[in-house]
Amino acid sequence: MTTKGTFITFEGPEGSGKSTHIRLLEEHLRAQGRRVQLTREPGGSPLGTAFRRILLDQGDGLTALAELFLYQADRAQHVEDVILPALARGQIVLCDRFTDSTLAYQGYGRQLDLKTIALLNTVASQRLTPALTILLDVPVERGLQQAHAAKKKSDRLERAGMMFHQRVRRGFLALAKKNPRRFRLIKQQDTIEKTQHLIQKAIQDILP
């Protein structure tokens, strides 16, 4: 798919610092005079806010398959309403989670069929692939502790259990190994500033 803008996604297990670092990168890029669209999944479109409430807060009875289809519905709306228009305007789109999260969480974590998920990802995203994916990595136990400390409560996915999150992390690392040209694996450093420096360095080669 040909677009004028640049599509960058942030991925990682719970508590990896995605939300913090994507906002810091947005501030950095705007300070350079660049036009940036910050968004997220689930919930990046107006309709997507309803999907997000169900998926993270209200969906305790969801089956794994129903969860998968809700994420794909959210993505289809998000790509059409937010991401593609921003790319067509020539903006840098920074997205907090995208198709790789579905493979990691619903594929490796929930153990649904990876080929089926990949096909649904392709359809829902209209074959849109990030120019770069920043994978922020953190050990599972530390990540969950940090996520809980930051939000003071756990969402539905965070409550899925240690084994689930171990599978999710292994899934992300497997995806990065399979796609080394697109992924930049960044280990969580001992300070936010050090981690952000590595992120800013990682994006330099793909920006005009």
C-alpha positions in Angstrom: 0.0 0.0 0.0 1.4 3.4 -1.1 1.1 6.2 1.4 2.7 9.7 1.8 3.2 9.4 5.6 5.2 7.1 7.8 3.6 4.4 10.0 5.3 3.4 13.2 3.9 1.0 15.8 4.8 0.4 19.4 4.5 -3.1 20.8 5.4 -4.9 24.0 4.1 -6.9 27.0 2.2 -5.3 29.9 4.2 -2.6 31.7 6.8 -2.2 29.0 6.4 1.6 28.9 4.7 1.9 25.5 2.3 4.6 26.4 4.9 6.7 28.1 7.5 6.4 25.3 5.1 6.9 22.4 4.0 10.2 24.0 7.6 11.2 24.5 8.4 10.4 20.9 5.4 12.4 19.8 6.7 15.4 21.7 10.2 14.9 20.3 8.9 14.8 16.7 6.6 17.8 17.1 9.5 19.8 18.5 11.3 19.1 15.2 8.3 20.6 13.3 6.9 17.2 12.1 3.2 16.5 11.8 2.3 13.6 14.0 -0.9 11.6 14.6 -0.9 9.7 17.9 -3.3 6.8 18.2 -3.9 3.4 19.8 -5.6 0.0 19.6 -8.1 -0.7 20.8 -9.9 2.5 20.9 -8.2 4.7 18.3 -11.4 5.7 16.5 -14.6 7.3 18.0 -16.4 3.9 17.7 -13.4 2.1 19.0 -13.9 3.6 22.5 -16.8 1.2 22.9 -14.7 -1.7 21.8 -12.0 -0.7 24.3 -14.4 -0.7 27.2 -15.6 -4.2 26.4 -12.2 -5.6 25.7 -10.3 -4.2 28.7 -13.0 -3.5 31.3 -16.3 -5.2 30.7 -15.6 -8.4 28.8 -14.9 -11.0 31.4 -17.3 -13.5 29.7 -15.7 -13.1 26.3 -14.5 -16.3 24.6 -11.1 -16.1 23.0 -12.6 -16.2 19.5 -15.1 -13.4 20.3 -12.2 -11.3 21.7 -10.3 -11.8 18.5 -13.2 -10.6 16.3 -13.7 -7.6 18.5 -10.1 -6.6 18.1 -10.4 -7.0 14.3 -13.6 -5.0 14.2 -11.9 -2.2 16.1 -8.9 -2.3 13.7 -11.0 -2.2 10.6 -12.7 1.0 11.8 -9.5 2.4 13.1 -7.5 1.9 9.9 -10.3 3.3 7.7 -11.2 6.3 9.9 -7.9 7.4 11.4 -4.7 5.8 10.1 -5.1 5.8 6.4 -6.4 9.4 6.3 -3.4 10.6 8.4 -0.9 8.8 6.2 -2.6 10.3 3.1 -2.0 13.7 4.7 1.7 12.9 5.0 1.7 12.6 8.7 3.8 10.3 10.9 1.4 7.9 12.6 2.5 6.6 16.0 0.2 3.7 17.0 0.2 2.1 20.4 -0.4 -1.6 19.4 -1.4 -3.0 16.0 -1.5 -6.3 14.3 1.5 -7.8 16.1 -0.3 -7.5 19.4 -3.2 -9.6 18.1 -0.7 -12.3 17.1 1.0 -12.1 20.5 -2.0 -11.9 22.7 -4.7 -13.9 20.9 -2.2 -16.2 19.0 0.6 -17.0 21.4 -1.3 -16.0 24.6 -4.8 -17.4 23.9 -3.3 -20.1 21.6 -5.6 -19.4 18.7 -4.4 -20.4 15.2 -1.7 -18.0 14.0 -2.5 -18.4 10.3 -6.1 -17.5 10.9 -5.1 -14.4 12.9 -2.6 -13.3 10.2 -5.4 -13.6 7.6 -7.8 -11.6 9.7 -5.1 -9.0 10.4 -4.5 -8.6 6.7 -8.2 -8.1 5.9 -8.9 -5.7 8.8 -5.8 -3.6 8.2 -6.3 -3.4 4.4 -2.8 -4.9 4.1 -1.2 -2.0 5.9 2.2 -2.8 7.3 4.2 -0.5 9.6 7.4 0.9 8.3 8.9 0.3 11.7 7.8 -1.5 14.9 9.4 -0.6 18.2 9.2 -3.6 20.5 9.8 -2.6 24.1 10.7 -5.6 26.1 10.5 -6.2 29.9 10.5 -9.3 32.1 6.9 -10.4 32.7 6.8 -10.1 36.5 8.4 -6.7 36.5 6.2 -5.5 33.7 3.0 -6.5 35.5 4.1 -4.9 38.7 4.9 -1.6 36.8 1.5 -1.8 35.0 -0.4 -2.2 38.2 1.6 0.6 40.0 0.9 3.0 37.1 -2.9 2.3 36.9 -3.7 1.3 40.5 -5.9 -1.5 39.1 -5.6 -4.3 36.6 -7.5 -4.6 33.3 -9.0 -7.8 32.0 -5.9 -8.8 30.0 -3.5 -8.0 32.9 -5.5 -10.5 35.1 -5.0 -13.3 32.6 -2.2 -14.9 34.6 1.5 -15.3 34.6 1.7 -18.2 32.1 -0.5 -16.2 29.6 1.8 -13.3 29.8 4.9 -15.4 29.5 3.5 -16.8 26.2 2.7 -13.3 25.1 6.2 -12.1 25.7 7.7 -15.1 23.9 5.3 -14.4 21.0 6.6 -10.8 20.7 10.2 -12.0 20.7 9.4 -14.6 18.1 7.7 -12.1 15.8 10.7 -9.7 16.2 13.1 -12.6 15.3 11.0 -13.5 12.2 10.8 -9.9 11.0 14.2 -8.3 11.8 14.0 -5.6 9.1 10.8 -4.1 10.5 11.3 -4.7 14.3 13.7 -2.8 16.6 13.9 -4.7 19.9 14.6 -2.3 22.8 15.1 -3.6 26.3 13.7 -1.4 29.1 16.6 0.5 30.5 17.1 1.7 34.1 15.8 5.1 33.3 13.1 6.5 31.0 15.6 8.8 29.4 17.9 6.0 28.3 15.1 4.0 26.8 13.7 7.0 25.0 17.2 7.8 23.6 17.3 4.3 22.0 13.9 4.8 20.5 14.8 8.1 19.0 17.9 6.6 17.5 16.0 3.7 16.1 13.6 5.8 14.1 16.2 8.1 12.4 16.8 5.9 9.4 13.1 5.7 8.3 12.1 9.4 8.6 12.6 11.8 5.7 
